[in-house]
Amino acid sequence: MMKLSSVPVRKSARAGLLLLAPLLLSCASPPEGVLSPVAQTSPDATEVSIMVATTRAPSENPGLLYSGERGDAIDFNELVISIPPEANRKVGEVQWPKKLPANPAREFATLSAKPFTTVDGVEAWYQRNKSPTGRLLIFVHGFNTRYESAVYRFAQIAHDSNTDATPVMFTWPSRGSVFDYGYDKESTNYSRSALEALLASAAESPEIKDITILAHSMGTWLTMESLRQMAIRNDGVPSKISNVILASPDLDVDVFRQQLADMGRKRPKFTVFVSKDDRALTLSRRISGNVDRLGQIDISNQVYRDEFERGGITILDLSALQVGDRLNHSKFAESPEVVKLLGQRLIDGQAVTDQDLGLGAELGATAMSVSNTVGSAAGMAISAPIAILDPKARDTFDAQSRRFGKGLGDSILGVTTGLSAGSIGARRQCGRTGETCQ
């Protein structure tokens, strides 16, 4: 392995990598080869079948299936994963095997791994697993993710969200090492045409009625680039791709603006999960020129609030949530509250409002920093686990503020007045080419 001292990065970035590495490496690693099928499962376990499309190179180890290197074609496989009974697990967690073979009563286990060598095989799998609503969920994982980690994480999301959407995962060549950030980033670029082809094929299928994309971390860059490429080729993104969820997006906010502008008006609805305490994105920002990462923005910043409101983009701030991830980079999958939102609302293409999150969720987005708030509404705002910035919820927010105006005082009413009047900041442009946000 290349020594860290030979990697051409700035000293600050190198120091950040050294600080971050122990957090990742100190966790016990699962045994290698978890994708080797077990002989049988537990009678109370749940089986989840997912289709996996990948641009990775195959591995000679049948327990790994694919490596972190780049393949020369798109491969398709069916993975059937056994999820332990509810009594033996926590929602949001992947119960990795401690040793092999896995114990299906308490651990995730692989029941089968079958390659598809023909289009007929893919079609047959879809017919067995298609949603009665015609919905398709496509998951794109993030940085530092091995093939088996992506498979088990998506199986957990599909199971815990309880969505009826047909589960499909696109996995790109990641070496699964914190020290291979540059390689992983280039691998997303290598894979963007392949993801575009998968999306186009799904959109063209008459049986598929609606497509939601759920992308995490660096996978959001791949997703945005594939959609941008598709929009440029076809004068917009196909209408079936109606909903895109960006979780902890490792995206330069300036680049994100330009990607949206390049897509034009014919683009999906975007929902973004952010968290100010995301330590992985703190490092990414240092490596990437100290420009804000989309997944770490502060939604109390008026410039961002105005800009995303004009763009029709919903922001869910998970900063107040506490999960087991010490990097705070996987809250979207590990938090039971968020997984529930994914399955019951977002994957189905439904809007999430402050009504879904509880009274005070939108207040929590703006009132947290107000030091002199008093009364029951302030308490509810502070206790809201998820804050929402929803362009369609302003009327509800104004009504709530008036309802509790006397208890909250003029400070919060001043915030809502500023929101309604758009009095703070001039109209911001997308990128540096003069386009305004659509």
Backbone torsions as a table, in degrees:
resi	resn	phi	psi	omega
1	MET	NA	140.3	178.5
2	MET	-62.4	134.6	177.9
3	LYS	-68.4	145.8	-178.7
4	LEU	-58.8	-34.5	-176.9
5	SER	-65.8	-19.1	-179.4
6	SER	-92.2	-5.2	-179.4
7	VAL	-77.9	127.1	-175.4
8	PRO	-79.0	73.5	175.1
9	VAL	-125.8	160.4	178.9
10	ARG	-63.8	157.7	-179.2
11	LYS	-59.4	-38.8	-179.4
12	SER	-64.3	-40.0	179.0
13	ALA	-67.7	-40.2	179.3
14	ARG	-63.5	-41.8	178.2
15	ALA	-62.9	-39.6	178.7
16	GLY	-63.2	-40.5	177.5
17	LEU	-62.4	-41.5	-179.7
18	LEU	-65.3	-35.4	178.3
19	LEU	-72.9	-34.9	-176.3
20	LEU	-78.2	-35.3	-173.8
21	ALA	-54.9	-45.6	-179.6
22	PRO	-59.4	-31.5	179.2
23	LEU	-64.6	-35.4	-179.0
24	LEU	-83.3	-40.9	-172.9
25	LEU	-80.6	-19.1	-177.7
26	SER	-74.3	-19.2	177.7
27	CYS	-72.7	140.8	179.6
28	ALA	-63.9	130.1	-178.8
29	SER	-81.2	140.3	176.6
30	PRO	-69.6	158.8	178.2
31	PRO	-63.5	147.6	-179.0
32	GLU	-77.1	135.4	176.0
33	GLY	100.9	28.4	-175.8
34	VAL	-69.7	-11.4	-179.3
35	LEU	-86.5	0.9	171.1
36	SER	-70.0	124.9	-175.1
37	PRO	-63.9	142.3	174.2
38	VAL	-84.7	162.3	-176.1
39	ALA	-70.6	-37.8	-179.9
40	GLN	-154.7	163.3	-179.4
41	THR	-110.5	176.0	177.9
42	SER	-80.2	143.2	-178.0
43	PRO	-61.9	-25.6	-179.1
44	ASP	-98.8	2.1	179.8
45	ALA	-76.4	162.0	178.4
46	THR	-109.5	138.0	178.2
47	GLU	-100.0	132.5	178.2
48	VAL	-123.1	121.4	177.7
49	SER	-102.7	124.8	177.0
50	ILE	-126.2	148.0	172.3
51	MET	-97.1	134.7	-177.5
52	VAL	-118.9	125.4	171.6
53	ALA	-107.8	134.6	-174.9
54	THR	-144.3	148.4	172.2
55	THR	-106.0	14.2	177.1
56	ARG	-77.3	158.0	173.6
57	ALA	-82.9	140.7	179.0
58	PRO	-61.7	151.4	175.0
59	SER	-102.3	148.2	176.2
60	GLU	-74.5	-15.3	178.9
61	ASN	-86.0	113.6	-178.0
62	PRO	-64.4	-17.7	177.8
63	GLY	-82.9	-10.1	176.8
64	LEU	-105.0	-34.6	-177.0
65	LEU	69.9	-54.6	-177.0
66	TYR	-136.0	149.5	179.7
67	SER	-95.7	-168.9	174.9
68	GLY	-96.0	5.1	179.6
69	GLU	-87.5	168.0	-174.1
70	ARG	-89.5	130.4	176.2
71	GLY	-90.0	171.8	-177.6
72	ASP	-105.4	11.3	179.0
73	ALA	-157.7	169.9	173.9
74	ILE	-91.7	121.9	175.6
75	ASP	-101.8	148.5	177.9
76	PHE	-123.1	137.1	179.4
77	ASN	-141.1	155.4	168.1
78	GLU	-107.3	127.9	174.2
79	LEU	-116.5	127.5	175.0
80	VAL	-110.3	118.5	-174.8
81	ILE	-113.4	136.2	176.9
82	SER	-93.6	125.6	178.5
83	ILE	-103.1	131.2	-177.6
84	PRO	-59.4	157.7	176.4
85	PRO	-56.3	149.9	-176.1
86	GLU	-56.7	-32.1	-178.2
87	ALA	-67.1	-18.3	-174.9
88	ASN	-110.3	16.0	-178.7
89	ARG	-153.0	164.4	174.3
90	LYS	-107.1	138.6	175.8
91	VAL	-59.6	134.6	179.4
92	GLY	96.9	-7.8	-177.9
93	GLU	-109.5	145.1	169.5
94	VAL	-99.3	115.7	179.8
95	GLN	-85.3	90.8	-176.8
96	TRP	-70.2	143.8	175.9
97	PRO	-62.2	139.1	176.2
98	LYS	-83.1	-28.0	175.5
99	LYS	-154.5	167.8	-179.9
100	LEU	-108.8	144.9	-2.9
101	PRO	-71.6	155.5	-179.5
102	ALA	-67.2	155.6	175.3
103	ASN	-99.0	101.5	-175.0
104	PRO	-60.7	-19.4	179.6
105	ALA	-71.4	-23.6	-176.6
106	ARG	-132.5	-6.8	-174.1
107	GLU	-136.6	156.7	170.6
108	PHE	-64.5	142.1	179.3
109	ALA	-144.5	147.4	177.4
110	THR	-90.2	125.7	179.5
111	LEU	-94.7	-34.5	177.1
112	SER	-160.8	153.1	176.3
113	ALA	-141.6	107.3	-173.7
114	LYS	-122.9	126.4	175.8
115	PRO	-78.0	149.2	171.6
116	PHE	-102.1	121.4	-179.0
117	THR	-101.4	-8.6	179.7
118	THR	-136.8	161.2	175.6
119	VAL	-62.7	-33.2	179.5
120	ASP	-61.0	-35.0	178.4
121	GLY	-64.9	-42.2	177.8
122	VAL	-63.9	-43.8	-179.4
123	GLU	-63.9	-40.9	179.4
124	ALA	-64.1	-40.2	177.6
125	TRP	-62.5	-42.7	-178.7
126	TYR	-63.4	-39.8	179.8
127	GLN	-63.7	-33.6	178.9
128	ARG	-74.8	-26.6	-171.1
129	ASN	-120.6	10.2	-174.5
130	LYS	-69.3	147.5	179.6
131	SER	-78.1	142.1	176.2
132	PRO	-63.2	-21.6	178.4
133	THR	-91.3	-5.3	-178.8
134	GLY	76.9	16.9	-179.6
135	ARG	-84.7	144.8	176.8
136	LEU	-126.8	133.6	174.9
137	LEU	-112.6	121.8	178.0
138	ILE	-112.8	121.2	-178.4
139	PHE	-104.0	134.4	176.9
140	VAL	-123.8	115.2	-174.2
141	HIS	-77.6	179.2	-175.2
142	GLY	-109.8	-163.5	-178.3
143	PHE	-63.0	152.6	171.4
144	ASN	59.9	48.2	-175.2
145	THR	-130.6	117.9	174.9
146	ARG	-76.5	162.7	-177.2
147	TYR	-56.3	-50.0	-176.3
148	GLU	-66.8	-31.7	177.3
149	SER	-66.0	-41.1	178.5
150	ALA	-64.7	-42.2	-179.4
151	VAL	-62.8	-48.7	-177.3
152	TYR	-68.4	-38.5	178.6
153	ARG	-63.8	-43.9	-178.8
154	PHE	-68.9	-36.5	175.8
155	ALA	-59.8	-40.3	178.0
156	GLN	-63.8	-44.4	-179.6
157	ILE	-63.9	-46.1	-179.2
158	ALA	-61.2	-39.9	-179.3
159	HIS	-72.6	-51.5	-173.2
160	ASP	-70.8	-28.5	178.9
161	SER	-75.0	-21.1	179.9
162	ASN	59.2	30.8	178.3
163	THR	-76.4	152.0	175.7
164	ASP	-94.8	2.1	-179.9
165	ALA	-68.8	143.2	177.3
166	THR	-68.0	125.7	-173.0
167	PRO	-89.5	120.9	177.3
168	VAL	-128.8	136.8	178.2
169	MET	-120.1	138.7	171.4
170	PHE	-109.0	119.2	179.8
171	THR	-118.1	129.6	-175.8
172	TRP	-107.8	166.8	-173.0
173	PRO	-72.2	98.9	173.1
174	SER	-114.3	133.8	-178.5
175	ARG	-79.8	-5.0	176.9
176	GLY	67.1	36.2	179.2
177	SER	-135.6	136.5	178.9
178	VAL	-64.8	-21.1	-178.0
179	PHE	-87.7	0.5	-178.2
180	ASP	-111.7	39.6	-179.3
181	TYR	-59.5	-46.3	-178.6
182	GLY	-62.8	-44.1	178.6
183	TYR	-62.1	-45.1	-179.9
184	ASP	-61.6	-42.6	-179.3
185	LYS	-61.5	-42.6	178.2
186	GLU	-68.1	-29.0	177.8
187	SER	-68.2	-30.6	174.5
188	THR	-66.4	-40.8	176.7
189	ASN	-63.8	-39.0	178.2
190	TYR	-60.7	-29.6	-170.8
191	SER	-100.7	-1.4	-171.2
192	ARG	-67.3	-34.8	178.2
193	SER	-70.0	-33.0	178.0
194	ALA	-66.8	-43.5	177.3
195	LEU	-65.4	-39.0	176.6
196	GLU	-59.2	-42.1	-179.9
197	ALA	-64.2	-40.6	177.7
198	LEU	-63.3	-45.1	179.9
199	LEU	-64.0	-41.6	-179.7
200	ALA	-64.2	-42.6	179.4
201	SER	-63.0	-42.3	179.0
202	ALA	-65.2	-41.6	-179.3
203	ALA	-65.8	-28.7	-179.0
204	GLU	-81.2	-15.7	-178.2
205	SER	-71.9	125.2	-178.5
206	PRO	-67.2	-22.7	-178.1
207	GLU	-81.0	-21.6	178.9
208	ILE	-89.1	121.2	-175.0
209	LYS	-97.9	-28.9	-173.5
210	ASP	-154.6	139.2	-176.5
211	ILE	-125.3	127.7	171.7
212	THR	-113.0	134.3	174.9
213	ILE	-107.6	128.8	174.2
214	LEU	-115.5	113.5	-176.4
215	ALA	-122.4	144.4	-176.4
216	HIS	-122.9	138.9	167.9
217	SER	55.5	-126.3	-179.3
218	MET	-65.5	-21.9	176.0
219	GLY	-64.0	-18.9	176.6
220	THR	-71.3	-32.8	175.0
221	TRP	-62.4	-47.8	178.8
222	LEU	-59.0	-44.8	-179.0
223	THR	-62.9	-47.4	-179.2
224	MET	-64.0	-40.5	179.4
225	GLU	-66.5	-38.9	178.6
226	SER	-66.5	-42.3	178.4
227	LEU	-66.7	-40.4	178.0
228	ARG	-61.2	-45.6	179.2
229	GLN	-61.3	-43.4	179.4
230	MET	-63.3	-42.3	-178.9
231	ALA	-64.8	-39.9	-179.8
232	ILE	-66.4	-38.5	179.8
233	ARG	-68.6	-36.0	-167.0
234	ASN	-119.8	15.3	-178.8
235	ASP	57.1	47.1	177.7
236	GLY	127.1	165.0	177.8
237	VAL	-88.3	136.7	179.2
238	PRO	-52.6	140.9	-174.0
239	SER	-64.5	-23.8	178.4
240	LYS	-64.0	-29.2	176.0
241	ILE	-82.2	85.2	-167.3
242	SER	-95.7	-19.4	-168.4
243	ASN	-143.7	127.0	178.2
244	VAL	-126.5	124.9	179.3
245	ILE	-110.9	119.1	-179.6
246	LEU	-105.8	111.4	-177.1
247	ALA	-101.9	122.4	-178.5
248	SER	47.5	52.4	-172.5
249	PRO	-65.0	124.5	175.5
250	ASP	-87.6	71.2	-175.1
251	LEU	-130.6	131.6	170.2
252	ASP	-62.8	126.2	-175.2
253	VAL	-62.6	-31.9	178.0
254	ASP	-66.8	-40.8	178.6
255	VAL	-66.9	-39.1	178.3
256	PHE	-59.5	-43.1	177.2
257	ARG	-57.6	-44.6	-176.8
258	GLN	-69.9	-36.4	176.8
259	GLN	-61.7	-42.8	176.9
260	LEU	-62.4	-43.9	179.6
261	ALA	-61.6	-40.4	180.0
262	ASP	-66.7	-30.0	177.8
263	MET	-70.6	-28.8	-178.2
264	GLY	77.9	-163.1	-175.5
265	ARG	-77.3	-25.6	-179.1
266	LYS	-85.4	75.6	-177.3
267	ARG	-138.3	163.5	-177.9
268	PRO	-72.0	172.2	169.9
269	LYS	-80.2	135.0	-177.9
270	PHE	-111.1	134.2	170.3
271	THR	-122.3	132.3	-174.8
272	VAL	-123.2	127.9	172.7
273	PHE	-93.7	124.7	179.7
274	VAL	-125.4	161.2	175.3
275	SER	-157.5	121.2	-176.3
276	LYS	-66.1	-22.2	-177.1
277	ASP	-97.4	20.7	179.3
278	ASP	-72.5	105.6	-174.1
279	ARG	-74.5	-30.4	177.4
280	ALA	-64.8	-39.0	179.6
281	LEU	-74.7	-24.7	173.0
282	THR	-61.2	-44.4	177.3
283	LEU	-65.5	-43.6	-179.8
284	SER	-59.0	-39.0	178.6
285	ARG	-62.2	-42.2	179.8
286	ARG	-63.7	-40.2	-179.6
287	ILE	-68.7	-31.2	-167.9
288	SER	-105.0	33.2	172.1
289	GLY	88.2	13.8	176.1
290	ASN	61.5	33.3	174.1
291	VAL	-98.2	140.2	-178.7
292	ASP	-51.2	137.0	171.5
293	ARG	-90.7	139.7	-176.8
294	LEU	-55.9	-37.9	-175.8
295	GLY	-75.9	-0.1	-176.5
296	GLN	-126.2	13.0	-176.9
297	ILE	-68.8	155.6	177.4
298	ASP	-97.9	113.0	-174.9
299	ILE	-75.8	-4.2	171.8
300	SER	-81.0	-8.5	175.7
301	ASN	-70.3	117.8	-173.2
302	GLN	-62.0	-35.0	179.8
303	VAL	-59.7	-47.6	179.1
304	TYR	-66.4	-40.7	179.7
305	ARG	-58.7	-47.5	-180.0
306	ASP	-63.6	-43.6	-175.1
307	GLU	-65.8	-46.6	-178.6
308	PHE	-72.6	-29.7	174.9
309	GLU	-63.4	-44.8	178.5
310	ARG	-64.2	-34.7	-179.4
311	GLY	-80.5	-4.4	179.8
312	GLY	70.7	26.7	-176.4
313	ILE	-100.7	129.2	178.5
314	THR	-91.0	131.2	178.5
315	ILE	-114.4	128.4	173.9
316	LEU	-111.8	116.4	-177.2
317	ASP	-93.6	115.2	-176.7
318	LEU	-99.9	14.3	-173.9
319	SER	-55.9	-34.0	-176.3
320	ALA	-80.1	-10.8	-179.0
321	LEU	-79.4	142.2	175.6
322	GLN	-117.2	125.3	178.9
323	VAL	-130.1	-178.1	-177.2
324	GLY	-77.1	-15.3	-178.9
325	ASP	-72.6	113.9	-176.3
326	ARG	-71.9	-15.4	175.6
327	LEU	-89.0	-10.5	-178.2
328	ASN	57.1	36.0	-175.2
329	HIS	-109.5	-7.2	-176.8
330	SER	-127.1	31.2	-178.4
331	LYS	-60.6	-31.9	-176.5
332	PHE	-61.0	-29.1	-177.4
333	ALA	-101.8	-27.4	-174.3
334	GLU	-92.4	-19.5	-179.6
335	SER	-85.2	122.0	177.2
336	PRO	-57.2	-36.4	179.9
337	GLU	-62.5	-42.7	-177.0
338	VAL	-73.6	-41.3	178.2
339	VAL	-59.7	-38.3	177.2
340	LYS	-63.5	-43.1	177.2
341	LEU	-61.6	-40.8	179.9
342	LEU	-57.8	-49.8	-174.3
343	GLY	-75.0	-39.9	-173.5
344	GLN	-86.4	-20.6	-175.0
345	ARG	-130.2	-62.0	-165.7
346	LEU	-68.3	-46.1	-178.4
347	ILE	-64.3	-29.4	177.6
348	ASP	-80.6	1.2	177.1
349	GLY	80.4	13.1	-180.0
350	GLN	-88.8	149.6	178.8
351	ALA	-75.3	145.1	172.9
352	VAL	-105.0	129.4	-179.6
353	THR	-122.2	177.1	177.9
354	ASP	-64.4	-21.8	176.5
355	GLN	-65.7	-36.6	179.1
356	ASP	-69.9	-32.6	-175.2
357	LEU	-91.0	-10.5	-178.7
358	GLY	105.4	146.9	179.3
359	LEU	-54.4	131.5	178.4
360	GLY	102.4	-4.8	-178.6
361	ALA	-65.6	-46.1	178.0
362	GLU	-70.6	-35.5	174.9
363	LEU	-60.5	-36.8	179.8
364	GLY	-62.9	-25.1	-179.7
365	ALA	-72.5	-24.5	-175.3
366	THR	-120.3	-23.6	-172.6
367	ALA	-93.2	-8.2	-177.6
368	MET	-56.2	-38.0	-174.0
369	SER	-87.9	-2.8	-179.8
370	VAL	-82.7	115.8	-169.7
371	SER	-78.3	-21.8	-172.6
372	ASN	-106.3	24.4	178.1
373	THR	-74.3	142.1	-179.7
374	VAL	-139.3	166.8	173.7
375	GLY	92.5	176.0	-173.0
376	SER	-66.3	-36.8	-178.1
377	ALA	-63.6	-39.8	178.5
378	ALA	-62.8	-41.9	179.4
379	GLY	-62.3	-40.4	178.8
380	MET	-67.3	-36.9	178.8
381	ALA	-63.5	-44.3	-177.3
382	ILE	-68.6	-31.1	-176.6
383	SER	-86.7	-8.4	-179.4
384	ALA	-61.6	122.4	-177.0
385	PRO	-73.0	-23.6	-178.7
386	ILE	-131.7	127.4	176.1
387	ALA	-101.8	144.1	-175.0
388	ILE	-124.0	138.3	170.5
389	LEU	-115.7	95.4	-174.9
390	ASP	-115.4	116.6	-178.5
391	PRO	-56.6	-26.1	-177.4
392	LYS	-88.5	-4.9	-173.5
393	ALA	-100.3	7.8	-174.9
394	ARG	-62.2	-40.8	-179.3
395	ASP	-61.2	-41.7	178.3
396	THR	-64.0	-41.4	179.4
397	PHE	-61.5	-45.4	179.8
398	ASP	-61.9	-41.9	-179.4
399	ALA	-64.2	-41.1	179.1
400	GLN	-65.0	-39.5	-179.0
401	SER	-64.7	-40.8	178.4
402	ARG	-66.7	-37.6	-178.1
403	ARG	-61.3	-38.3	-178.1
404	PHE	-109.5	20.6	-172.3
405	GLY	-56.5	-43.7	-176.8
406	LYS	-67.7	-37.1	-178.6
407	GLY	-72.7	-32.2	-177.2
408	LEU	-86.5	-24.5	178.9
409	GLY	87.3	173.7	-175.7
410	ASP	-66.7	-20.0	-176.4
411	SER	-62.5	-46.1	-179.9
412	ILE	-73.2	-37.4	176.6
413	LEU	-60.5	-33.4	176.2
414	GLY	-64.8	-37.9	177.6
415	VAL	-63.5	-45.6	-178.7
416	THR	-67.1	-34.6	176.8
417	THR	-62.7	-41.9	178.5
418	GLY	-63.4	-38.8	178.4
419	LEU	-65.0	-44.8	-175.8
420	SER	-68.4	-38.0	-176.5
421	ALA	-86.2	-14.8	-176.1
422	GLY	61.3	37.9	-170.3
423	SER	-82.7	-13.9	-175.6
424	ILE	-100.2	117.5	175.1
425	GLY	86.3	147.7	176.2
426	ALA	-80.7	164.1	178.8
427	ARG	-61.9	126.0	-174.2
428	ARG	-93.4	147.4	-178.9
429	GLN	-99.4	154.1	176.6
430	CYS	-85.4	121.5	179.0
431	GLY	69.4	-157.1	-176.7
432	ARG	-122.8	18.5	-177.4
433	THR	-106.3	2.1	172.7
434	GLY	100.4	-4.9	-179.7
435	GLU	-76.5	140.4	173.2
436	THR	-90.2	157.2	-178.7
437	CYS	-61.5	136.8	178.7
438	GLN	-85.5	NA	NA
